[in-house]
Amino acid sequence: MNLANDIVNAISGFMYSKLLIFILLGGGLYFTIATKFVQLRLFGESLKVVMEKPTTKGSISSFQALMVSTASRVGTGNIVGVSTAICLGGYGAVFWMWLIALIGGGSAFIESTLAQIYKKRDPEGGSYGGPAYYIEQGLKSPAIATAFALSMLFTYAGGFNMLASYNLQSTFSVYSFYNPSTTPVIIGAILAITVGYCLMGGGKRIVAATSTLVPIMGCLYVIVALYITLTHLSLLPGVLGRIFTEAFDTKAIFAGFSGSCVMYGIKRGLFSNEAGVGSAPNAAAAADVSHPVKQGLVQMLSVFIDTLLLCTCTAMMCLCSGIVPDPKMAGAPYVQASVQATLGSFGPIFITISMVLFAFTTLLGNFYYVDNLLIYLLKRIPSKQFMFRFRIVASLIIFFGAVLSLDFVWNLADVLMGVMAIINIPSILMLHTCSIKCLDDYCAQKAEGKNPVFKASTVGLQGKVDFWN
């Protein structure tokens, strides 16, 4: 296990210090400039289109597609991921998370617009798609498309689910009954059985209950974070000052880049909002909209909800609590100590409940993506026997995630997610002019006072795509 962790850690260090930092920041900046800062220019428009009803009754709306992608994005990374970044990377990591979200909005817009343009029609008249489909059709490269689908399958069914399981069990470490040898095993088993039961179709009430409770818990989480921040308002100027000064402390950054605020800010920011990774386009392609740009704007909004709202809430809640971040407290312990300092014994309980709900919906949201990936890889809807065996294996992976080490599960998730970005961002870079033309068409129709309706001929794809003809 130590050898495996060393190998994965070395790969992660190389990817995020020498490769992904340039791909993510460079790609995000390029898309931001190419779209004329669409994430700021059309932010108000994104708030309008998210509530539009689908053009066909019974189809998936923009809001429903937003909820699917947000369910996967909003999870343990918003709580434990932010805490880990601050404890290991320092205050400056928060700035780099903000930056990744801001410029990542451009990447999110491009990839989700492409997913809408190249989406496929299902037998019931609905739609599906994602990076595998726009890579295969747009770049005429089935091999690269298959490589992406496989990398996403391993990421979501493996790395991300193992991490969600580990993060959930780690929130119980503050309680007196927690035994490092047995408690993770018990919690991992309960979580694996519950998720497996729901995946087999038997947990509809559980899914319905958590789907209802998560938005409520999300709102309560924001309220608690605001309360803690406001009750320690005198500390806020100092916290903000340290975030910006430490973000640009070049001596500290270059003295040990692999453990710097830049590295942890980028890793945890990317894990949290997934901008440019290629996950959200799978949900974006399912939405029924009159113009692809509408879903591009909606998924761009999801990045802001995730990082600029929820991750900032966690950061301010922790840093304004008066509890000094410590590498030994990385993860759930630092968040719970921060909340306990203000709310007393209720604090850790609130964080535990939040983590249970966020982790559970993240796991189920991840499997929504996995089902689509299996259809692409198998070129057909998998048989019931295949899916039964697959879900048994997936549940076992969730169990093992709970009993592994902090370093290994985070590094493995980072590496698998990094592979997705390495394939997806160059792909959307080669296809991005299609999204830009689509954006120009949308803005032109809006300027004429119309509700924009897209036609494939606008971008030279008449008869080459399933929709928009």
FENHUPE-V495132 format. One record per residue. N is the residue number from 1. RES is the residue in three letters. BURIAL is I if it has 16 or more other ideal C-beta (glycine too) atoms within 10 Angstrom, else O. Layout:
# FENHUPE-V495132
n->N res->RES burial->BURIAL
n->N res->RES burial->BURIAL
This chain:
# FENHUPE-V495132
n->1 res->MET burial->O
n->2 res->ASN burial->O
n->3 res->LEU burial->O
n->4 res->ALA burial->O
n->5 res->ASN burial->I
n->6 res->ASP burial->O
n->7 res->ILE burial->O
n->8 res->VAL burial->I
n->9 res->ASN burial->I
n->10 res->ALA burial->O
n->11 res->ILE burial->I
n->12 res->SER burial->I
n->13 res->GLY burial->I
n->14 res->PHE burial->O
n->15 res->MET burial->I
n->16 res->TYR burial->I
n->17 res->SER burial->O
n->18 res->LYS burial->O
n->19 res->LEU burial->O
n->20 res->LEU burial->I
n->21 res->ILE burial->I
n->22 res->PHE burial->O
n->23 res->ILE burial->I
n->24 res->LEU burial->I
n->25 res->LEU burial->I
n->26 res->GLY burial->O
n->27 res->GLY burial->I
n->28 res->GLY burial->I
n->29 res->LEU burial->O
n->30 res->TYR burial->I
n->31 res->PHE burial->I
n->32 res->THR burial->I
n->33 res->ILE burial->O
n->34 res->ALA burial->I
n->35 res->THR burial->I
n->36 res->LYS burial->O
n->37 res->PHE burial->O
n->38 res->VAL burial->I
n->39 res->GLN burial->I
n->40 res->LEU burial->O
n->41 res->ARG burial->O
n->42 res->LEU burial->I
n->43 res->PHE burial->O
n->44 res->GLY burial->O
n->45 res->GLU burial->I
n->46 res->SER burial->I
n->47 res->LEU burial->O
n->48 res->LYS burial->O
n->49 res->VAL burial->I
n->50 res->VAL burial->I
n->51 res->MET burial->O
n->52 res->GLU burial->I
n->53 res->LYS burial->O
n->54 res->PRO burial->I
n->55 res->THR burial->O
n->56 res->THR burial->O
n->57 res->LYS burial->O
n->58 res->GLY burial->O
n->59 res->SER burial->I
n->60 res->ILE burial->I
n->61 res->SER burial->I
n->62 res->SER burial->I
n->63 res->PHE burial->O
n->64 res->GLN burial->O
n->65 res->ALA burial->I
n->66 res->LEU burial->I
n->67 res->MET burial->I
n->68 res->VAL burial->I
n->69 res->SER burial->I
n->70 res->THR burial->I
n->71 res->ALA burial->I
n->72 res->SER burial->I
n->73 res->ARG burial->I
n->74 res->VAL burial->I
n->75 res->GLY burial->I
n->76 res->THR burial->I
n->77 res->GLY burial->I
n->78 res->ASN burial->I
n->79 res->ILE burial->I
n->80 res->VAL burial->I
n->81 res->GLY burial->I
n->82 res->VAL burial->I
n->83 res->SER burial->I
n->84 res->THR burial->I
n->85 res->ALA burial->I
n->86 res->ILE burial->I
n->87 res->CYS burial->I
n->88 res->LEU burial->I
n->89 res->GLY burial->I
n->90 res->GLY burial->I
n->91 res->TYR burial->I
n->92 res->GLY burial->I
n->93 res->ALA burial->I
n->94 res->VAL burial->I
n->95 res->PHE burial->I
n->96 res->TRP burial->I
n->97 res->MET burial->I
n->98 res->TRP burial->I
n->99 res->LEU burial->I
n->100 res->ILE burial->I
n->101 res->ALA burial->I
n->102 res->LEU burial->I
n->103 res->ILE burial->I
n->104 res->GLY burial->I
n->105 res->GLY burial->I
n->106 res->GLY burial->I
n->107 res->SER burial->I
n->108 res->ALA burial->I
n->109 res->PHE burial->I
n->110 res->ILE burial->I
n->111 res->GLU burial->I
n->112 res->SER burial->I
n->113 res->THR burial->I
n->114 res->LEU burial->I
n->115 res->ALA burial->I
n->116 res->GLN burial->I
n->117 res->ILE burial->I
n->118 res->TYR burial->I
n->119 res->LYS burial->I
n->120 res->LYS burial->I
n->121 res->ARG burial->O
n->122 res->ASP burial->O
n->123 res->PRO burial->O
n->124 res->GLU burial->O
n->125 res->GLY burial->O
n->126 res->GLY burial->I
n->127 res->SER burial->I
n->128 res->TYR burial->I
n->129 res->GLY burial->I
n->130 res->GLY burial->I
n->131 res->PRO burial->I
n->132 res->ALA burial->I
n->133 res->TYR burial->I
n->134 res->TYR burial->I
n->135 res->ILE burial->I
n->136 res->GLU burial->I
n->137 res->GLN burial->I
n->138 res->GLY burial->I
n->139 res->LEU burial->O
n->140 res->LYS burial->O
n->141 res->SER burial->O
n->142 res->PRO burial->O
n->143 res->ALA burial->O
n->144 res->ILE burial->I
n->145 res->ALA burial->I
n->146 res->THR burial->O
n->147 res->ALA burial->I
n->148 res->PHE burial->I
n->149 res->ALA burial->I
n->150 res->LEU burial->I
n->151 res->SER burial->I
n->152 res->MET burial->I
n->153 res->LEU burial->I
n->154 res->PHE burial->I
n->155 res->THR burial->I
n->156 res->TYR burial->I
n->157 res->ALA burial->I
n->158 res->GLY burial->I
n->159 res->GLY burial->I
n->160 res->PHE burial->I
n->161 res->ASN burial->I
n->162 res->MET burial->I
n->163 res->LEU burial->I
n->164 res->ALA burial->I
n->165 res->SER burial->I
n->166 res->TYR burial->I
n->167 res->ASN burial->I
n->168 res->LEU burial->I
n->169 res->GLN burial->I
n->170 res->SER burial->I
n->171 res->THR burial->I
n->172 res->PHE burial->I
n->173 res->SER burial->I
n->174 res->VAL burial->I
n->175 res->TYR burial->O
n->176 res->SER burial->O
n->177 res->PHE burial->O
n->178 res->TYR burial->O
n->179 res->ASN burial->O
n->180 res->PRO burial->O
n->181 res->SER burial->O
n->182 res->THR burial->O
n->183 res->THR burial->I
n->184 res->PRO burial->I
n->185 res->VAL burial->O
n->186 res->ILE burial->O
n->187 res->ILE burial->I
n->188 res->GLY burial->I
n->189 res->ALA burial->O
n->190 res->ILE burial->O
n->191 res->LEU burial->I
n->192 res->ALA burial->I
n->193 res->ILE burial->O
n->194 res->THR burial->I
n->195 res->VAL burial->I
n->196 res->GLY burial->I
n->197 res->TYR burial->O
n->198 res->CYS burial->I
n->199 res->LEU burial->I
n->200 res->MET burial->O
n->201 res->GLY burial->O
n->202 res->GLY burial->O
n->203 res->GLY burial->I
n->204 res->LYS burial->O
n->205 res->ARG burial->O
n->206 res->ILE burial->O
n->207 res->VAL burial->O
n->208 res->ALA burial->O
n->209 res->ALA burial->O
n->210 res->THR burial->I
n->211 res->SER burial->I
n->212 res->THR burial->O
n->213 res->LEU burial->I
n->214 res->VAL burial->I
n->215 res->PRO burial->O
n->216 res->ILE burial->O
n->217 res->MET burial->I
n->218 res->GLY burial->I
n->219 res->CYS burial->O
n->220 res->LEU burial->O
n->221 res->TYR burial->I
n->222 res->VAL burial->O
n->223 res->ILE burial->O
n->224 res->VAL burial->I
n->225 res->ALA burial->I
n->226 res->LEU burial->O
n->227 res->TYR burial->O
n->228 res->ILE burial->I
n->229 res->THR burial->I
n->230 res->LEU burial->O
n->231 res->THR burial->O
n->232 res->HIS burial->I
n->233 res->LEU burial->O
n->234 res->SER burial->O
n->235 res->LEU burial->O
n->236 res->LEU burial->O
n->237 res->PRO burial->O
n->238 res->GLY burial->O
n->239 res->VAL burial->I
n->240 res->LEU burial->I
n->241 res->GLY burial->O
n->242 res->ARG burial->I
n->243 res->ILE burial->I
n->244 res->PHE burial->O
n->245 res->THR burial->O
n->246 res->GLU burial->I
n->247 res->ALA burial->I
n->248 res->PHE burial->O
n->249 res->ASP burial->I
n->250 res->THR burial->O
n->251 res->LYS burial->O
n->252 res->ALA burial->I
n->253 res->ILE burial->I
n->254 res->PHE burial->O
n->255 res->ALA burial->O
n->256 res->GLY burial->O
n->257 res->PHE burial->O
n->258 res->SER burial->O
n->259 res->GLY burial->O
n->260 res->SER burial->I
n->261 res->CYS burial->I
n->262 res->VAL burial->I
n->263 res->MET burial->I
n->264 res->TYR burial->I
n->265 res->GLY burial->I
n->266 res->ILE burial->I
n->267 res->LYS burial->I
n->268 res->ARG burial->I
n->269 res->GLY burial->I
n->270 res->LEU burial->I
n->271 res->PHE burial->I
n->272 res->SER burial->I
n->273 res->ASN burial->I
n->274 res->GLU burial->I
n->275 res->ALA burial->I
n->276 res->GLY burial->I
n->277 res->VAL burial->I
n->278 res->GLY burial->I
n->279 res->SER burial->I
n->280 res->ALA burial->I
n->281 res->PRO burial->I
n->282 res->ASN burial->I
n->283 res->ALA burial->I
n->284 res->ALA burial->I
n->285 res->ALA burial->I
n->286 res->ALA burial->I
n->287 res->ALA burial->I
n->288 res->ASP burial->I
n->289 res->VAL burial->I
n->290 res->SER burial->I
n->291 res->HIS burial->I
n->292 res->PRO burial->I
n->293 res->VAL burial->I
n->294 res->LYS burial->I
n->295 res->GLN burial->I
n->296 res->GLY burial->I
n->297 res->LEU burial->I
n->298 res->VAL burial->I
n->299 res->GLN burial->I
n->300 res->MET burial->I
n->301 res->LEU burial->I
n->302 res->SER burial->I
n->303 res->VAL burial->I
n->304 res->PHE burial->I
n->305 res->ILE burial->I
n->306 res->ASP burial->I
n->307 res->THR burial->I
n->308 res->LEU burial->I
n->309 res->LEU burial->O
n->310 res->LEU burial->I
n->311 res->CYS burial->I
n->312 res->THR burial->I
n->313 res->CYS burial->I
n->314 res->THR burial->I
n->315 res->ALA burial->I
n->316 res->MET burial->I
n->317 res->MET burial->I
n->318 res->CYS burial->I
n->319 res->LEU burial->I
n->320 res->CYS burial->I
n->321 res->SER burial->I
n->322 res->GLY burial->O
n->323 res->ILE burial->I
n->324 res->VAL burial->O
n->325 res->PRO burial->I
n->326 res->ASP burial->O
n->327 res->PRO burial->O
n->328 res->LYS burial->O
n->329 res->MET burial->I
n->330 res->ALA burial->I
n->331 res->GLY burial->I
n->332 res->ALA burial->I
n->333 res->PRO burial->I
n->334 res->TYR burial->I
n->335 res->VAL burial->I
n->336 res->GLN burial->I
n->337 res->ALA burial->I
n->338 res->SER burial->I
n->339 res->VAL burial->I
n->340 res->GLN burial->I
n->341 res->ALA burial->O
n->342 res->THR burial->I
n->343 res->LEU burial->I
n->344 res->GLY burial->O
n->345 res->SER burial->O
n->346 res->PHE burial->O
n->347 res->GLY burial->I
n->348 res->PRO burial->I
n->349 res->ILE burial->I
n->350 res->PHE burial->I
n->351 res->ILE burial->I
n->352 res->THR burial->I
n->353 res->ILE burial->O
n->354 res->SER burial->I
n->355 res->MET burial->I
n->356 res->VAL burial->I
n->357 res->LEU burial->I
n->358 res->PHE burial->I
n->359 res->ALA burial->I
n->360 res->PHE burial->I
n->361 res->THR burial->I
n->362 res->THR burial->I
n->363 res->LEU burial->I
n->364 res->LEU burial->I
n->365 res->GLY burial->I
n->366 res->ASN burial->I
n->367 res->PHE burial->I
n->368 res->TYR burial->I
n->369 res->TYR burial->I
n->370 res->VAL burial->I
n->371 res->ASP burial->O
n->372 res->ASN burial->I
n->373 res->LEU burial->I
n->374 res->LEU burial->I
n->375 res->ILE burial->I
n->376 res->TYR burial->I
n->377 res->LEU burial->O
n->378 res->LEU burial->O
n->379 res->LYS burial->O
n->380 res->ARG burial->O
n->381 res->ILE burial->O
n->382 res->PRO burial->O
n->383 res->SER burial->O
n->384 res->LYS burial->O
n->385 res->GLN burial->O
n->386 res->PHE burial->O
n->387 res->MET burial->I
n->388 res->PHE burial->O
n->389 res->ARG burial->O
n->390 res->PHE burial->I
n->391 res->ARG burial->I
n->392 res->ILE burial->O
n->393 res->VAL burial->O
n->394 res->ALA burial->I
n->395 res->SER burial->I
n->396 res->LEU burial->O
n->397 res->ILE burial->O
n->398 res->ILE burial->I
n->399 res->PHE burial->I
n->400 res->PHE burial->I
n->401 res->GLY burial->I
n->402 res->ALA burial->I
n->403 res->VAL burial->I
n->404 res->LEU burial->I
n->405 res->SER burial->O
n->406 res->LEU burial->I
n->407 res->ASP burial->O
n->408 res->PHE burial->I
n->409 res->VAL burial->I
n->410 res->TRP burial->I
n->411 res->ASN burial->I
n->412 res->LEU burial->I
n->413 res->ALA burial->I
n->414 res->ASP burial->I
n->415 res->VAL burial->I
n->416 res->LEU burial->I
n->417 res->MET burial->I
n->418 res->GLY burial->I
n->419 res->VAL burial->I
n->420 res->MET burial->I
n->421 res->ALA burial->I
n->422 res->ILE burial->I
n->423 res->ILE burial->I
n->424 res->ASN burial->I
n->425 res->ILE burial->I
n->426 res->PRO burial->O
n->427 res->SER burial->I
n->428 res->ILE burial->I
n->429 res->LEU burial->I
n->430 res->MET burial->O
n->431 res->LEU burial->I
n->432 res->HIS burial->I
n->433 res->THR burial->O
n->434 res->CYS burial->I
n->435 res->SER burial->I
n->436 res->ILE burial->I
n->437 res->LYS burial->O
n->438 res->CYS burial->I
n->439 res->LEU burial->I
n->440 res->ASP burial->O
n->441 res->ASP burial->I
n->442 res->TYR burial->I
n->443 res->CYS burial->I
n->444 res->ALA burial->O
n->445 res->GLN burial->I
n->446 res->LYS burial->O
n->447 res->ALA burial->O
n->448 res->GLU burial->O
n->449 res->GLY burial->O
n->450 res->LYS burial->O
n->451 res->ASN burial->O
n->452 res->PRO burial->I
n->453 res->VAL burial->O
n->454 res->PHE burial->I
n->455 res->LYS burial->O
n->456 res->ALA burial->I
n->457 res->SER burial->O
n->458 res->THR burial->I
n->459 res->VAL burial->I
n->460 res->GLY burial->O
n->461 res->LEU burial->I
n->462 res->GLN burial->O
n->463 res->GLY burial->O
n->464 res->LYS burial->O
n->465 res->VAL burial->I
n->466 res->ASP burial->O
n->467 res->PHE burial->I
n->468 res->TRP burial->I
n->469 res->ASN burial->O
